[in-house]
Every structure is written in structure tokens, then in C-alpha cells.
Amino acid sequence: MASPYTGAQPPSPAGAHQPPPAQAQQQNHSLAFRVMRLSRPSLQPDQAAALRFDPRDVFLPEDALTGPDPSASAAAAFLQGLLHPPDSPVTTVPGDFTFRDRFLLRDPADALALPGLLVLPQSFGAIYLGETFCSYISINNSSSFEARDVAIKAEIQTERQRILLLDTSKAPVESIRSGGRYDFIVEHDVKELGAHTLVCTALYNDGDGERKYLPQFFKFTVSNPLSVRTKVRTIKDTTYLEACIENHTKSNLYMDQVDFEPAQQWAATRLEADEHPSTLKSIIGDLCKQPILIRAGGGIYNYLYQLRPSSGESGQIKAEGNTILGKFQITWRTNLGEPGRLQTQNIHSTVSKPTASKDVDLRAVKVPPVIFLERPFMVNLCLANQSDKTVGPFEVFVAPSVSGEEKSVLVNGLQKLVLPLVEAFESINFDLSMVATQVGVQKISGITLYAVQEKKLYEPLSDIEIFVDAE
């Protein structure tokens, strides 16, 4: 529970209840609201908790245990005998208790330096999207008279809407005696960013029977706890979605659940790194799965999903051009288990417009895994005839760059490779000799197919990324 967070009474914001003229701002009120945010305590590290204590510290000088003075050493031995007589059970902690030995950690938990105490929040604190705002509100009667028929309202006002949290108008509080109070708790699931105002109002009869109106406003700002950045890449009928989740809060987030809910026309599978062979799987291990930790102040974690069209949906997806992939459902907890939940907006993927079916198809089958600078290598290609007639002959060459820049991967030898006729629904494999002139990640681009008889130029083959090593 946080310290009292009391608000002033500025002019009522737009949409709030407006008191009758010259009443709410000029009158002295018997009642007043006090607001405390209900939030979980935190662990408070104490560096002194890691320092082991010895009773001799109270009676002996600082260097009595480590100094060369024999008189100090004798005094330390004498005091040790007084504190722990020979016939008493040994209760001392092992160690020589020099200052060098004080900081030796006897247990892994000692490194936390936690004294075992919990500290209550001392301020209203930061409020994040997806959390549940919980507040303890107390309306106090500080006058010497009783307040009667108290109608209380509590609302959350945002830039878009106003949410009613409590309304006792139909069953007002009968009375609040002098020095007494009426307490209640309100909760609100935070679903909007930006400025929020907790509006607390009371309509009551004062000691002289006058009906009075009391408004109070408590302002706070809602921030975004995390961001989700996505990348989408499509390879044939398979789409890969990468999501990077970044923590913007000042506390660690333990991800309970990060689920991608695909749209109806997609089926999604999360891709994870292979587990180490020494990892033993068990039923208990699956039930007590360790949550994923995203550290405070910019920690990140990446998720990768493979999406494939559902049965019978492939053609429909290709025809749409722009398609919805789905959205993320994310739940987390903070250090002491305070929950949070977010749902992202729909993630879109732009799909290239459909093209007419090709009578021939040229594709790369195999590229060497290791390619060295200025050493020839072979790219294995396949030309498939997808029509019901014989086609060909063909020429295969590398077209020059449109921008005029020199290519980093060139054809080695003859610049044009002639291919024979290809029978209906048949295919041929062939090799194209190439050589790389620059190291690093390079692209094989511009491999083009030309039909000699038809004098037809086909679209170039998609770029192929390779890595070129110096030696």
C-alpha cells in the first residue's frame, strides 16, 4: 500500500460532474478524500546483511583480529574464552572472522544481501498498460459534526472515455461521524495510454443540514511496459514471423505466456532452439516450466513463428495481396508476482500480387555451403517444364545490374549457357560456374532464362544470398 496520494481541487475537467456555481470551490468541507494505491511490496537489499558479525567487534579495536600487536591478539583470545567457555557447546560460525573472511559467501543466497524484510511503496509509483490499477480510498470527516446521506462516486476519466468504478447514489452512506471515515477499494484494468484522472465526488448533508458537493481529482499517467517489434519474411508458401519483445519498465518481467493467435487462414508453429542432450524431460519439468525473464530497462527476448496456410486457404491468401497474420496475447508477472496482460493489434503481411502460371520454372537447387574469394564454385539449377508440350531450347545468362554497378558474383567461363529441349512435364538439372570477387555476405542476382525460338525473356531468378570467405 503506497503512501497517501492526496490531490488538489483544480477546476473540474471536461466530462466530470460540475458543481453548482460558487459552491464546490468556496465552501469549507467537512469531508476529504485520501487515496492510497494498493501495490505489492518490494525486497530491499541491504549491503550490511552480507557482512558477518562477530561479538568481538564490540569490545576490540578494528585491527585486533588482523594486526601484528601480540597484546591485541591475546585480548582477542581471552575474550573468545569468555564468550565461549571450553565446556559450552560450540555455537560459533566456522571461519577466522578476519575482515577478509567476512565477505566469503557461505550460501548462494548471501549474494542477494536481503535482510528478509519487505518495503512498502513510498510513492504512487509508475502505472503501466495492461496492469490492474487498485486503489484504497478513504473519505474522512475532519469536522466536529456528523455528515449524513453521503452519496459517493469514483470514476476513471481518460482522453476517450469515463469509467464508473463506484456509485452509492441509490444506497448512500447513512452517516460518517465526526472523526470517522468510510473506506472502499476500487479496481480498474488499464487499457489506455496517457493521462488518467481518478475523480472522487461526494454529495452530503453537513452539520447545519446544508447539501454540499465535494469533488477531488487524482491524476496519473499510464506508460507502455513493453514494445513488440515484428519482422515478416515469406519463402514460397511458408511465412516466418519474428517478434522482439523489449522491457521498458524498471523491474524484471517474467513472461508467463507469449502466444501468437493466428488468423483463421493460418496455422502457426513456434520455432525454438534444440535442447541440450543432457536436458532431462519430465512431467514435473513440464508443469513447473521456468518463466522467460526479460530484464529491466531495455531487456529483450525474441520469438520466431512459422506460419503456413490452412488447408484450402493458400490460393485465397495469394489473391488478397495484404493479409492479417494474427495477434499476440502476452501475460507477465513482476518480481513479486504482480500480473499484467497485453494484446497487440493485428499483424499484417504484404503478399506479392499473383502472377500468371509459368510454362517453365527455373530455381536454384544447391549452393555450396563454403565459398572462397576468387575461387570458382558451382550453382546447381533446375529447369522444369510445367506445360503439356515440349519447350526450348533456352539460354541462361546473368543480366547486368540495372543501376550499372559492378556485380560481386560473376559467371566463370562462357557468359551464356545453352540448354536443350525439355519434354512436357519434365525437368533438367545443370550447373552454372560462378566466382565471387568480394568477401562477406553477397548476392547472386540476375540469373535469367531466355527462350530462343519464342524470343521470350523470363523474369530473373530471385537473389541468392551467399557468404564469401577470404580463405
TILO-107391 format. One record per residue (C-alpha): x, y, z; residue in one letter; residue number from 0. Coordinates in nm, 3 decimals, always signed. Each point is the difference from the previous one (the first is absolute). Layout:
BEGIN
(atom (X, Y, Z), A, NUM)
...
end
This chain:
BEGIN
(atom (+0.000, +0.000, +0.000), M, 0)
(atom (+0.154, +0.329, -0.105), A, 1)
(atom (+0.020, +0.317, +0.202), S, 2)
(atom (-0.306, +0.229, -0.013), P, 3)
(atom (-0.030, +0.168, -0.337), Y, 4)
(atom (-0.215, +0.304, +0.057), T, 5)
(atom (-0.122, +0.210, -0.287), G, 6)
(atom (-0.083, +0.367, -0.022), A, 7)
(atom (-0.331, +0.126, -0.123), Q, 8)
(atom (+0.065, +0.176, -0.332), P, 9)
(atom (-0.289, +0.097, -0.227), P, 10)
(atom (-0.191, -0.307, -0.106), S, 11)
(atom (+0.126, -0.150, -0.330), P, 12)
(atom (-0.225, -0.046, -0.297), A, 13)
(atom (-0.253, -0.272, +0.052), G, 14)
(atom (+0.022, -0.001, +0.382), A, 15)
(atom (-0.293, +0.098, +0.221), H, 16)
(atom (-0.030, +0.377, +0.021), Q, 17)
(atom (-0.107, +0.137, +0.340), P, 18)
(atom (-0.254, +0.280, +0.028), P, 19)
(atom (+0.160, +0.345, -0.045), P, 20)
(atom (+0.204, +0.132, +0.291), A, 21)
(atom (-0.063, -0.307, +0.215), Q, 22)
(atom (+0.274, -0.264, -0.038), A, 23)
(atom (+0.298, +0.234, -0.017), Q, 24)
(atom (-0.090, +0.253, +0.271), Q, 25)
(atom (-0.162, -0.210, +0.271), Q, 26)
(atom (+0.182, -0.160, +0.289), N, 27)
(atom (-0.058, -0.372, -0.007), H, 28)
(atom (-0.032, -0.238, +0.289), S, 29)
(atom (+0.109, -0.293, -0.215), L, 30)
(atom (+0.320, -0.066, -0.193), A, 31)
(atom (+0.121, -0.287, -0.215), F, 32)
(atom (+0.332, -0.177, +0.054), R, 33)
(atom (+0.126, -0.242, -0.265), V, 34)
(atom (+0.261, -0.271, +0.041), M, 35)
(atom (+0.107, -0.228, -0.280), R, 36)
(atom (-0.008, -0.369, +0.090), L, 37)
(atom (+0.314, -0.158, -0.139), S, 38)
(atom (+0.228, -0.278, +0.112), R, 39)
(atom (+0.306, +0.065, +0.215), P, 40)
(atom (+0.355, -0.040, -0.122), S, 41)
(atom (+0.314, -0.166, +0.128), L, 42)
(atom (+0.249, +0.252, +0.133), Q, 43)
(atom (+0.364, -0.113, -0.031), P, 44)
(atom (+0.224, +0.097, +0.289), D, 45)
(atom (+0.374, -0.026, -0.059), Q, 46)
(atom (+0.059, -0.032, +0.372), A, 47)
(atom (-0.196, -0.324, -0.005), A, 48)
(atom (+0.289, -0.163, -0.187), A, 49)
(atom (+0.250, +0.097, +0.272), L, 50)
(atom (+0.035, -0.265, +0.270), R, 51)
(atom (+0.001, +0.126, +0.359), F, 52)
(atom (+0.228, -0.110, +0.280), D, 53)
(atom (-0.055, +0.096, +0.370), P, 54)
(atom (+0.366, +0.097, +0.031), R, 55)
(atom (-0.071, +0.301, -0.222), D, 56)
(atom (-0.173, +0.167, +0.296), V, 57)
(atom (+0.298, -0.024, +0.239), F, 58)
(atom (+0.314, +0.001, -0.215), L, 59)
(atom (+0.154, +0.256, -0.236), P, 60)
(atom (-0.029, -0.038, -0.376), E, 61)
(atom (+0.341, -0.160, -0.050), D, 62)
(atom (-0.019, -0.236, +0.298), A, 63)
(atom (-0.067, -0.300, -0.221), L, 64)
(atom (+0.248, +0.083, -0.273), T, 65)
(atom (+0.264, +0.225, +0.158), G, 66)
(atom (+0.349, -0.121, +0.102), P, 67)
(atom (-0.032, +0.126, +0.358), D, 68)
(atom (+0.032, -0.311, +0.226), P, 69)
(atom (-0.186, +0.170, +0.285), S, 70)
(atom (-0.306, +0.048, -0.224), A, 71)
(atom (+0.015, -0.361, -0.110), S, 72)
(atom (+0.021, -0.112, +0.362), A, 73)
(atom (-0.298, +0.218, +0.088), A, 74)
(atom (-0.196, -0.150, -0.288), A, 75)
(atom (+0.083, -0.353, +0.120), A, 76)
(atom (-0.099, +0.090, +0.357), F, 77)
(atom (-0.330, +0.147, -0.117), L, 78)
(atom (-0.065, -0.309, -0.210), Q, 79)
(atom (+0.038, -0.210, +0.314), G, 80)
(atom (-0.246, +0.217, +0.190), L, 81)
(atom (-0.260, -0.009, -0.278), L, 82)
(atom (+0.037, -0.372, -0.063), H, 83)
(atom (+0.133, -0.195, +0.300), P, 84)
(atom (+0.163, -0.335, -0.077), P, 85)
(atom (-0.286, -0.195, +0.160), D, 86)
(atom (-0.274, +0.183, -0.200), S, 87)
(atom (-0.133, -0.132, -0.331), P, 88)
(atom (+0.164, +0.148, -0.305), V, 89)
(atom (-0.231, +0.260, -0.152), T, 90)
(atom (+0.244, +0.202, -0.201), T, 91)
(atom (-0.013, +0.015, -0.374), V, 92)
(atom (+0.306, -0.160, -0.162), P, 93)
(atom (+0.264, +0.244, -0.119), G, 94)
(atom (+0.268, +0.222, +0.142), D, 95)
(atom (-0.226, +0.310, -0.005), F, 96)
(atom (+0.262, +0.224, -0.153), T, 97)
(atom (-0.146, +0.269, -0.220), F, 98)
(atom (+0.123, -0.195, -0.301), R, 99)
(atom (-0.210, -0.294, +0.115), D, 100)
(atom (-0.312, +0.206, +0.074), R, 101)
(atom (-0.097, +0.031, -0.366), F, 102)
(atom (+0.051, -0.366, -0.091), L, 103)
(atom (-0.345, -0.119, -0.107), L, 104)
(atom (-0.104, -0.311, +0.191), R, 105)
(atom (-0.321, -0.044, -0.198), D, 106)
(atom (-0.108, +0.113, -0.348), P, 107)
(atom (-0.282, +0.200, +0.157), A, 108)
(atom (+0.255, +0.214, +0.187), D, 109)
(atom (+0.081, +0.179, -0.325), A, 110)
(atom (-0.350, +0.150, -0.005), L, 111)
(atom (+0.073, +0.198, +0.319), A, 112)
(atom (-0.365, -0.026, +0.103), L, 113)
(atom (-0.079, +0.048, +0.369), P, 114)
(atom (-0.338, -0.170, -0.043), G, 115)
(atom (-0.207, +0.318, +0.025), L, 116)
(atom (-0.254, +0.132, -0.250), L, 117)
(atom (-0.030, +0.372, -0.069), V, 118)
(atom (-0.334, +0.163, -0.076), L, 119)
(atom (-0.007, +0.244, -0.295), P, 120)
(atom (+0.071, +0.354, +0.113), Q, 121)
(atom (-0.157, +0.173, -0.303), S, 122)
(atom (-0.285, -0.042, -0.244), F, 123)
(atom (+0.244, -0.170, -0.239), G, 124)
(atom (-0.014, -0.067, -0.373), A, 125)
(atom (-0.314, -0.147, -0.154), I, 126)
(atom (+0.030, -0.204, -0.319), Y, 127)
(atom (-0.237, -0.108, -0.272), L, 128)
(atom (-0.141, -0.348, +0.061), G, 129)
(atom (+0.020, +0.020, +0.381), E, 130)
(atom (-0.290, +0.019, +0.243), T, 131)
(atom (-0.016, +0.334, +0.177), F, 132)
(atom (-0.118, -0.066, +0.354), C, 133)
(atom (-0.059, +0.285, +0.243), S, 134)
(atom (-0.104, +0.027, +0.365), Y, 135)
(atom (-0.217, +0.310, +0.043), I, 136)
(atom (-0.098, +0.146, +0.334), S, 137)
(atom (-0.243, +0.288, +0.051), I, 138)
(atom (+0.065, +0.163, +0.339), N, 139)
(atom (-0.215, +0.227, +0.212), N, 140)
(atom (+0.236, +0.252, +0.160), S, 141)
(atom (-0.273, +0.227, +0.135), S, 142)
(atom (-0.177, -0.007, +0.335), S, 143)
(atom (-0.334, -0.079, -0.164), F, 144)
(atom (-0.151, -0.310, -0.148), E, 145)
(atom (-0.035, -0.028, -0.378), A, 146)
(atom (-0.316, -0.175, -0.113), R, 147)
(atom (-0.136, -0.156, -0.321), D, 148)
(atom (+0.338, -0.013, -0.168), V, 149)
(atom (-0.023, -0.093, -0.371), A, 150)
(atom (+0.347, -0.098, -0.127), I, 151)
(atom (+0.118, -0.044, -0.357), K, 152)
(atom (+0.342, -0.110, -0.130), A, 153)
(atom (+0.081, +0.014, -0.371), E, 154)
(atom (+0.302, -0.041, -0.225), I, 155)
(atom (+0.010, +0.264, -0.272), Q, 156)
(atom (+0.222, -0.037, -0.308), T, 157)
(atom (+0.031, +0.190, -0.325), E, 158)
(atom (-0.253, -0.234, -0.162), R, 159)
(atom (-0.245, -0.110, +0.266), Q, 160)
(atom (-0.117, +0.010, +0.359), R, 161)
(atom (-0.033, -0.324, +0.200), I, 162)
(atom (-0.214, -0.015, +0.312), L, 163)
(atom (+0.170, -0.194, +0.281), L, 164)
(atom (-0.234, +0.064, +0.296), L, 165)
(atom (-0.339, +0.169, +0.043), D, 166)
(atom (-0.192, +0.004, +0.328), T, 167)
(atom (-0.267, +0.247, -0.119), S, 168)
(atom (-0.278, -0.259, +0.027), K, 169)
(atom (+0.120, -0.119, +0.341), A, 170)
(atom (+0.188, +0.293, +0.158), P, 171)
(atom (+0.209, -0.037, +0.311), V, 172)
(atom (-0.234, +0.081, +0.286), E, 173)
(atom (+0.249, +0.199, +0.205), S, 174)
(atom (+0.370, +0.063, +0.061), I, 175)
(atom (+0.051, +0.112, +0.358), R, 176)
(atom (+0.245, +0.266, +0.106), S, 177)
(atom (+0.353, -0.142, -0.024), G, 178)
(atom (-0.130, -0.304, -0.184), G, 179)
(atom (+0.054, -0.119, -0.353), R, 180)
(atom (-0.144, -0.219, -0.272), Y, 181)
(atom (+0.244, -0.221, -0.193), D, 182)
(atom (-0.035, -0.187, -0.328), F, 183)
(atom (+0.220, -0.160, -0.267), I, 184)
(atom (-0.030, +0.052, -0.375), V, 185)
(atom (+0.167, -0.189, -0.284), E, 186)
(atom (+0.045, +0.083, -0.367), H, 187)
(atom (+0.170, -0.195, -0.281), D, 188)
(atom (+0.221, +0.256, -0.174), V, 189)
(atom (-0.061, -0.021, -0.375), K, 190)
(atom (+0.101, +0.347, -0.119), E, 191)
(atom (+0.324, +0.197, -0.006), L, 192)
(atom (+0.043, +0.360, +0.106), G, 193)
(atom (-0.156, +0.221, +0.266), A, 194)
(atom (-0.258, -0.147, +0.238), H, 195)
(atom (-0.199, +0.173, +0.273), T, 196)
(atom (-0.160, -0.170, +0.297), L, 197)
(atom (-0.305, +0.215, +0.076), V, 198)
(atom (-0.145, -0.039, +0.351), C, 199)
(atom (-0.319, +0.189, +0.085), T, 200)
(atom (-0.226, +0.013, +0.305), A, 201)
(atom (-0.343, +0.157, +0.046), L, 202)
(atom (-0.098, +0.025, +0.369), Y, 203)
(atom (-0.192, +0.188, +0.268), N, 204)
(atom (+0.220, +0.207, +0.228), D, 205)
(atom (-0.055, +0.059, +0.371), G, 206)
(atom (-0.226, +0.297, -0.069), D, 207)
(atom (-0.208, -0.204, -0.245), G, 208)
(atom (+0.145, +0.164, -0.311), E, 209)
(atom (+0.048, -0.225, -0.303), R, 210)
(atom (+0.362, +0.024, -0.118), K, 211)
(atom (+0.192, -0.132, -0.299), Y, 212)
(atom (+0.367, -0.105, +0.030), L, 213)
(atom (+0.212, -0.088, -0.307), P, 214)
(atom (+0.364, -0.110, +0.017), Q, 215)
(atom (+0.232, -0.099, -0.285), F, 216)
(atom (+0.303, -0.230, +0.005), F, 217)
(atom (+0.202, -0.002, -0.321), K, 218)
(atom (+0.246, -0.261, -0.123), F, 219)
(atom (+0.159, -0.103, -0.329), T, 220)
(atom (-0.006, -0.348, -0.155), V, 221)
(atom (+0.313, -0.110, -0.188), S, 222)
(atom (+0.073, -0.289, -0.233), N, 223)
(atom (+0.176, -0.286, +0.184), P, 224)
(atom (+0.138, -0.167, -0.310), L, 225)
(atom (+0.024, +0.029, -0.375), S, 226)
(atom (-0.044, -0.271, -0.263), V, 227)
(atom (+0.194, +0.037, -0.325), R, 228)
(atom (-0.075, -0.247, -0.278), T, 229)
(atom (+0.164, -0.110, -0.324), K, 230)
(atom (-0.175, -0.209, -0.264), V, 231)
(atom (+0.172, -0.198, -0.273), R, 232)
(atom (-0.173, -0.225, -0.250), T, 233)
(atom (+0.170, -0.292, -0.176), I, 234)
(atom (-0.234, -0.170, -0.248), K, 235)
(atom (-0.300, -0.123, +0.202), D, 236)
(atom (+0.168, +0.046, +0.338), T, 237)
(atom (+0.000, +0.327, +0.194), T, 238)
(atom (+0.237, +0.067, +0.289), Y, 239)
(atom (-0.093, +0.249, +0.270), L, 240)
(atom (+0.264, +0.130, +0.239), E, 241)
(atom (-0.111, +0.196, +0.308), A, 242)
(atom (+0.239, +0.192, +0.226), C, 243)
(atom (-0.146, +0.091, +0.342), I, 244)
(atom (+0.181, +0.280, +0.188), E, 245)
(atom (-0.053, +0.085, +0.368), N, 246)
(atom (-0.044, +0.374, +0.068), H, 247)
(atom (-0.075, -0.027, +0.373), T, 248)
(atom (+0.235, +0.035, +0.297), K, 249)
(atom (-0.061, -0.355, +0.120), S, 250)
(atom (+0.060, -0.343, -0.147), N, 251)
(atom (-0.288, -0.158, -0.188), L, 252)
(atom (-0.062, -0.375, +0.018), Y, 253)
(atom (-0.193, -0.102, -0.309), M, 254)
(atom (-0.274, -0.244, +0.096), D, 255)
(atom (-0.138, -0.028, -0.349), Q, 256)
(atom (+0.089, +0.134, -0.344), V, 257)
(atom (-0.249, -0.155, -0.239), D, 258)
(atom (-0.046, +0.087, -0.364), F, 259)
(atom (-0.362, -0.042, -0.103), E, 260)
(atom (+0.001, -0.044, -0.379), P, 261)
(atom (-0.282, +0.115, -0.222), A, 262)
(atom (-0.247, -0.259, -0.123), Q, 263)
(atom (+0.185, -0.067, -0.326), Q, 264)
(atom (+0.336, -0.068, +0.171), W, 265)
(atom (+0.152, -0.276, +0.212), A, 266)
(atom (+0.290, +0.113, +0.224), A, 267)
(atom (+0.286, -0.196, +0.158), T, 268)
(atom (+0.255, +0.151, +0.235), R, 269)
(atom (+0.359, -0.082, -0.091), L, 270)
(atom (+0.238, -0.050, +0.294), E, 271)
(atom (+0.365, -0.091, +0.033), A, 272)
(atom (+0.073, -0.368, +0.050), D, 273)
(atom (+0.046, -0.099, +0.362), E, 274)
(atom (+0.334, -0.122, +0.122), H, 275)
(atom (+0.026, -0.382, +0.000), P, 276)
(atom (+0.071, +0.003, +0.373), S, 277)
(atom (-0.333, +0.167, +0.072), T, 278)
(atom (-0.238, -0.251, +0.154), L, 279)
(atom (-0.368, +0.037, -0.068), K, 280)
(atom (-0.252, -0.095, +0.262), S, 281)
(atom (-0.362, +0.059, +0.083), I, 282)
(atom (+0.098, +0.220, +0.294), I, 283)
(atom (+0.235, +0.199, -0.224), G, 284)
(atom (-0.280, +0.067, -0.246), D, 285)
(atom (-0.240, +0.106, +0.275), L, 286)
(atom (+0.255, +0.220, +0.178), C, 287)
(atom (+0.146, +0.159, -0.310), K, 288)
(atom (+0.230, +0.288, +0.080), Q, 289)
(atom (-0.144, +0.333, -0.122), P, 290)
(atom (+0.193, +0.207, -0.253), I, 291)
(atom (+0.174, +0.296, +0.162), L, 292)
(atom (+0.020, +0.336, -0.178), I, 293)
(atom (+0.223, +0.227, +0.203), R, 294)
(atom (-0.090, +0.354, +0.104), A, 295)
(atom (+0.099, +0.306, -0.196), G, 296)
(atom (+0.016, -0.127, -0.356), G, 297)
(atom (+0.035, -0.378, +0.025), G, 298)
(atom (-0.122, -0.186, -0.310), I, 299)
(atom (-0.112, -0.348, -0.100), Y, 300)
(atom (-0.068, -0.130, -0.350), N, 301)
(atom (-0.269, -0.240, -0.117), Y, 302)
(atom (-0.017, -0.169, -0.341), L, 303)
(atom (-0.314, -0.148, -0.155), Y, 304)
(atom (-0.055, -0.200, -0.318), Q, 305)
(atom (-0.331, +0.066, -0.172), L, 306)
(atom (-0.152, -0.216, -0.270), R, 307)
(atom (-0.336, +0.043, -0.173), P, 308)
(atom (-0.276, -0.221, +0.128), S, 309)
(atom (-0.126, -0.270, -0.234), S, 310)
(atom (-0.176, +0.154, -0.297), G, 311)
(atom (+0.095, +0.357, +0.095), E, 312)
(atom (+0.321, +0.044, -0.199), S, 313)
(atom (-0.161, +0.132, -0.317), G, 314)
(atom (-0.223, +0.239, +0.192), Q, 315)
(atom (+0.298, +0.148, +0.189), I, 316)
(atom (+0.198, +0.059, -0.317), K, 317)
(atom (-0.296, +0.175, -0.160), A, 318)
(atom (-0.049, +0.248, +0.284), E, 319)
(atom (+0.338, +0.178, -0.029), G, 320)
(atom (-0.013, +0.129, +0.361), N, 321)
(atom (-0.090, -0.251, +0.268), T, 322)
(atom (-0.040, -0.009, +0.379), I, 323)
(atom (+0.235, -0.247, +0.166), L, 324)
(atom (-0.139, +0.020, +0.354), G, 325)
(atom (+0.078, +0.163, +0.335), K, 326)
(atom (+0.194, -0.065, +0.321), F, 327)
(atom (-0.142, -0.073, +0.344), Q, 328)
(atom (+0.266, +0.088, +0.262), I, 329)
(atom (-0.022, -0.052, +0.376), T, 330)
(atom (+0.275, +0.063, +0.254), W, 331)
(atom (+0.078, +0.045, +0.366), R, 332)
(atom (+0.237, +0.231, +0.184), T, 333)
(atom (+0.248, -0.096, +0.273), N, 334)
(atom (-0.269, -0.066, +0.262), L, 335)
(atom (-0.262, -0.143, -0.231), G, 336)
(atom (-0.198, +0.310, -0.099), E, 337)
(atom (-0.174, -0.099, -0.326), P, 338)
(atom (-0.029, +0.183, -0.329), G, 339)
(atom (-0.163, -0.080, -0.333), R, 340)
(atom (+0.015, +0.151, -0.349), L, 341)
(atom (-0.144, -0.081, -0.339), Q, 342)
(atom (+0.164, +0.141, -0.311), T, 343)
(atom (-0.176, +0.129, -0.307), Q, 344)
(atom (-0.031, -0.220, -0.305), N, 345)
(atom (+0.330, -0.064, -0.177), I, 346)
(atom (-0.016, +0.038, -0.378), H, 347)
(atom (+0.208, -0.151, -0.277), S, 348)
(atom (+0.019, +0.133, -0.352), T, 349)
(atom (-0.016, -0.282, -0.251), V, 350)
(atom (+0.113, +0.061, -0.358), S, 351)
(atom (-0.272, +0.008, -0.259), K, 352)
(atom (-0.065, -0.329, -0.176), P, 353)
(atom (+0.164, -0.057, -0.337), T, 354)
(atom (-0.114, -0.212, -0.288), A, 355)
(atom (+0.102, -0.360, +0.019), S, 356)
(atom (+0.338, -0.061, -0.166), K, 357)
(atom (+0.053, -0.258, -0.270), D, 358)
(atom (+0.359, -0.043, +0.123), V, 359)
(atom (+0.150, +0.046, +0.343), D, 360)
(atom (+0.367, +0.069, +0.078), L, 361)
(atom (+0.118, -0.044, +0.357), R, 362)
(atom (+0.323, -0.047, +0.194), A, 363)
(atom (+0.042, -0.348, +0.144), V, 364)
(atom (+0.336, +0.004, +0.173), K, 365)
(atom (+0.263, +0.259, +0.092), V, 366)
(atom (+0.333, -0.095, +0.164), P, 367)
(atom (-0.001, +0.067, +0.375), P, 368)
(atom (+0.360, +0.129, -0.014), V, 369)
(atom (+0.103, +0.248, -0.268), I, 370)
(atom (+0.347, +0.154, -0.019), F, 371)
(atom (+0.106, +0.327, -0.157), L, 372)
(atom (+0.095, -0.019, -0.371), E, 373)
(atom (-0.044, -0.377, -0.009), R, 374)
(atom (-0.255, -0.147, -0.245), P, 375)
(atom (-0.303, -0.175, +0.144), F, 376)
(atom (-0.302, -0.173, -0.150), M, 377)
(atom (-0.365, +0.101, +0.044), V, 378)
(atom (-0.231, -0.291, -0.080), N, 379)
(atom (-0.318, +0.113, -0.177), L, 380)
(atom (-0.315, -0.178, -0.114), C, 381)
(atom (-0.212, +0.091, -0.300), L, 382)
(atom (-0.348, -0.157, +0.014), A, 383)
(atom (-0.251, -0.011, -0.285), N, 384)
(atom (-0.345, +0.048, +0.154), Q, 385)
(atom (-0.193, -0.010, -0.325), S, 386)
(atom (-0.135, -0.290, -0.208), D, 387)
(atom (+0.227, +0.070, -0.298), K, 388)
(atom (+0.371, -0.008, -0.076), T, 389)
(atom (+0.176, +0.333, +0.054), V, 390)
(atom (+0.346, +0.135, -0.081), G, 391)
(atom (+0.276, +0.041, -0.073), P, 392)
(atom (+0.106, +0.254, +0.263), F, 393)
(atom (+0.289, +0.225, +0.090), E, 394)
(atom (+0.101, +0.076, +0.359), V, 395)
(atom (+0.209, +0.309, +0.079), F, 396)
(atom (+0.053, +0.260, +0.273), V, 397)
(atom (-0.160, +0.331, -0.090), A, 398)
(atom (+0.194, +0.319, +0.081), P, 399)
(atom (-0.101, +0.210, +0.298), S, 400)
(atom (-0.276, +0.254, -0.068), V, 401)
(atom (+0.188, +0.269, +0.196), S, 402)
(atom (+0.319, -0.064, -0.194), G, 403)
(atom (+0.194, -0.110, +0.309), E, 404)
(atom (+0.254, -0.278, -0.037), E, 405)
(atom (-0.126, -0.334, +0.134), K, 406)
(atom (+0.193, -0.172, +0.279), S, 407)
(atom (-0.083, -0.351, -0.136), V, 408)
(atom (+0.073, -0.063, -0.370), L, 409)
(atom (-0.031, -0.287, -0.249), V, 410)
(atom (+0.324, -0.198, -0.035), N, 411)
(atom (+0.063, -0.098, -0.365), G, 412)
(atom (-0.261, +0.020, -0.274), L, 413)
(atom (-0.244, +0.283, +0.065), Q, 414)
(atom (-0.294, -0.191, -0.154), K, 415)
(atom (-0.093, -0.360, +0.072), L, 416)
(atom (-0.212, -0.174, -0.268), V, 417)
(atom (-0.260, -0.255, +0.115), L, 418)
(atom (-0.174, -0.258, -0.224), P, 419)
(atom (-0.371, -0.069, -0.050), L, 420)
(atom (-0.197, -0.102, +0.308), V, 421)
(atom (-0.282, -0.251, -0.037), E, 422)
(atom (-0.348, +0.061, +0.144), A, 423)
(atom (-0.008, -0.012, +0.380), F, 424)
(atom (+0.369, -0.090, +0.011), E, 425)
(atom (+0.296, +0.182, +0.151), S, 426)
(atom (+0.376, +0.022, -0.045), I, 427)
(atom (+0.274, +0.085, +0.248), N, 428)
(atom (+0.311, +0.190, -0.093), F, 429)
(atom (+0.292, +0.182, +0.164), D, 430)
(atom (+0.099, +0.364, -0.042), L, 431)
(atom (+0.363, +0.082, +0.080), S, 432)
(atom (+0.042, +0.325, +0.192), M, 433)
(atom (+0.269, +0.190, +0.192), V, 434)
(atom (-0.023, +0.255, +0.284), A, 435)
(atom (+0.211, +0.317, -0.002), T, 436)
(atom (-0.084, +0.136, +0.347), Q, 437)
(atom (-0.003, -0.152, +0.348), V, 438)
(atom (-0.292, -0.001, +0.243), G, 439)
(atom (-0.370, -0.040, -0.070), V, 440)
(atom (-0.060, +0.035, -0.373), Q, 441)
(atom (-0.290, -0.062, -0.239), K, 442)
(atom (-0.021, -0.205, -0.317), I, 443)
(atom (-0.241, +0.206, -0.205), S, 444)
(atom (-0.123, +0.031, -0.356), G, 445)
(atom (+0.000, -0.367, -0.112), I, 446)
(atom (-0.232, +0.022, -0.299), T, 447)
(atom (-0.166, -0.254, -0.232), L, 448)
(atom (-0.057, +0.076, -0.370), Y, 449)
(atom (-0.211, -0.213, -0.243), A, 450)
(atom (+0.183, +0.005, -0.333), V, 451)
(atom (-0.283, -0.098, -0.240), Q, 452)
(atom (-0.270, +0.203, +0.172), E, 453)
(atom (+0.239, +0.288, +0.066), K, 454)
(atom (-0.149, +0.022, +0.347), K, 455)
(atom (+0.188, +0.138, +0.301), L, 456)
(atom (-0.109, -0.135, +0.338), Y, 457)
(atom (+0.020, +0.175, +0.335), E, 458)
(atom (+0.345, -0.030, +0.165), P, 459)
(atom (+0.049, -0.253, +0.277), L, 460)
(atom (-0.041, +0.137, +0.352), S, 461)
(atom (+0.321, +0.116, +0.168), D, 462)
(atom (+0.201, -0.268, +0.179), I, 463)
(atom (+0.197, +0.106, +0.311), E, 464)
(atom (+0.343, -0.157, +0.052), I, 465)
(atom (+0.290, +0.053, +0.239), F, 466)
(atom (+0.343, +0.040, -0.155), V, 467)
(atom (+0.305, -0.081, +0.213), D, 468)
(atom (+0.348, +0.135, -0.067), A, 469)
(atom (+0.173, -0.337, +0.050), E, 470)
end
